[in-house]
Amino acid sequence: MLGCTTCSIIETLNPEEAWPLAPPAEEDLDWLRVSELKKVVWEVANPMRKESAFYDPDLPKMSPPGLPISGIDNIPTAFLPLFELDSSSTSRNNPYYTAVQCVVLILFLPCSRANLMKFLSYLRYMEPAFKHLLEQRDSRALLLMAYWYSKLRYGTWWIARRAAVECQAICIYLERYHADEALLQQLLQYPKAFCEMESHPGSSSLYSKGPGIV
């Protein structure tokens, strides 16, 4: 409940005053840090042990499938040059790899109760190196965050408002400060559309054979 509350509370509905457009502050991404600490509490408490009142033998069936640990067979071609991915890429040699795999996992799924665990895999598997890039407002890390937010804004209540506001803030930030990155701007059109900054994207836009896509 504390984790959900932390995610749901956002001090402004104005994208210009939200992260990452707002001036840097110590509390930036505090909700993400709380999410990470929940994993520590979970491991200590182990609420799924058999003698626990919360034990549910069906819960493991709800867990997301394991993410690929290497390779790019399932990744849209347009992502490859921007995130410097190739057949040898892994989470150990590329800080974007796991985040890209988590985004690909949910790219064409609705954020429903049945799919929620797949959406939360983005947080569950977030690498420290990727989190550091977010803290530094790295353009490619922000783009992946925008993709994740763009799907969540239509989903679960506790993050929908933050997702809507900060997705718009990221899109504005990337357009304002990284306008010269052509491929990034091309891929930015997808989250922009979901954030109602232009028309809704086609369901197969990333896989179409248009210029620079596949």
N, C-alpha and C positions, 0 to 999 in steps of 0.2 A: 504493500500500500504506500509506503514511504517513497519507493522508487517511482511508482506511477504518479504520485502527487508531485514529485520533483520534476518529472518530465512535463506534466500538464501545466505547471505554473510558468508563465512567460510575462515579463513585465510590460511589454508593449505589443501592440498589434500593427505598428508602423514598421515596415521592413527597413526603412532608413535608420531606425533606432535599434534594430536587432542585430545580433551576431550574424555574419562577420562584418557588416557595414559599420556598426557602432565602434567607437574607440576601444582598444584593448582594455580588458578589466580582469581582475583576479578571478571573478566568478564565471568567466567564460567557460562553457562546457562543463560546468559543475554537475549538471544532470547526467552527463556521461560518466563522470567519476563516481557518482552514486551508483550507477548501473554496474560499474566494475566492482564496487565494494559488495554489492549483493552477491556476486559470485563467491566472494570470500566467506560471507555469512552462510551461504548455501552449503559450502564444503564443510564448514565447522559443524553446522547443525545437522546436516545430512537428513533432511525431512523425508526422504523417500526410503529410508531403511525400513525393513519389514515390520519392526515393532512400533513404528511411528503411526500416529493417528492420521497422517497425511499420505500414507503409503497407498499407491494406486498401481496395480500390476499392469494396467493398460497404458500408463504414461509413456514408457519408452517408445511405444508405437507412434506417439505424436511427435517425436523428435525429428528434426530435419535430417535428410539424408546427408551422409558425409560429403564434404566438398572435395573436389579434385585437389590433389596435393602438387600436381605438376601438369604441364601441357596446356593447350589453348583450343582444343577441338570444339568446345562448346561456347567459345567467346566470340561475339560479333566482330567481324573483320575490322570495322572502323575503330574499335577499341585498341587494337594491337599497336599501331605506331604511337598513339598518344601516351600509352602507359608502358611503352617499350617492352612488350610481351612477345615471346617466341616459344618454341617447343621446349626450351630448357628452363623456362620461368617457373619459379616456386616462390613460396612466401619467404624463403631464406635469402633469395637473391633479388627480390623485387618487392618493395614495401606496399605496392598497390595490388599485388596478385590476389590475396585473399578477399579484399574488399570488392574487387572486380567480380570474383566468383560468386560472392554473396549477392551482388546486384543482378548478375545474370540469372541466378536462381529464382528471383522474384519478378523479373522484368515483365513477364506477360501473365502474372497471376493477380487476382484481386486480393486486397488485404482483408480477408475474411477470417473468422474465428478458426476455420479449418486450416488456413494457411499461416496463421500467426507465428508459429514456431519457425517457419522458414524466413519470415521477415525479421525476426529477432536474432537470427543467425548472424546478421550484420554486426550486432553488438557483441554477441557471444564470441565470435571469432576475430574480433578486431585486434590487430597486431599493435604492440606498443609503438613501432616505427610509424605506422599509419596514423595513430592518434597524435603523435608528435607533429606530423605533417599538417593535420587539422589545426592543431594549436598554432602553427606557423602560418596558417591561412594559405597553404599551398594550393595552387589553382586546380591541379588534377585531383587532389584529395577532396577539395570542395565540390568538384563536379560529381564525384561518386556520392558524396553526401546529398547533393541535390537530387540525384536519381532515387536514392532511398527515401528521402523526404517526399518526393513527388508521388510515390505510391502510398505512403502512410497517411497522407492528408485526407484520404478517403476512407481510412480504416478506423482503428481502435481509438476511443475517445481520449485516452490519456496522453497521446502524442499528436493527435490530429491538428490541434491549433498551432503548436510549436512547429510542426512540419510545414504547415501552410505559410506561416510568417517567415521562417528561416529559409525555406526553399526560395521564396521570392527574394529575400535579402541576398542569398548566394548568387542567384541569377543576375541581379543588378550589380553585385560586386564584380562578378566575372566579366560582365559586359563593360563595366566602367574601367577596370584596371587591367584586363587581359584581352582587350579588343583585337590585339594584333596576333593572337593565337588562333589561326584559321580553323584548325581541326577541332580545337576545344569549343569554339563558337558554334561549329556545326553540330557537335554532339549536345551542346547546351539547349538546342531547340526542343529536345524531348522533355526535360523537366520544366522548361518554360511553358510548354503547352499544358502540362498537367497542373501547373500553378496558375493557370488562367491568364497567362501573359500573352498568349496567342491561341490560335485554333488548336483543338485536340489532335494529337498525332495519330496516324494510322497504326494499327496494331502490328504491322510488319515493317515499319519504317526503317528500323535498324538493319533489317535483313534484305531490304530492297536492292535493286541493282542500279540505283541512282549514283551520280558522280560522288566518289569519296566515301561511299557507304560500305560496299562489299568489294 
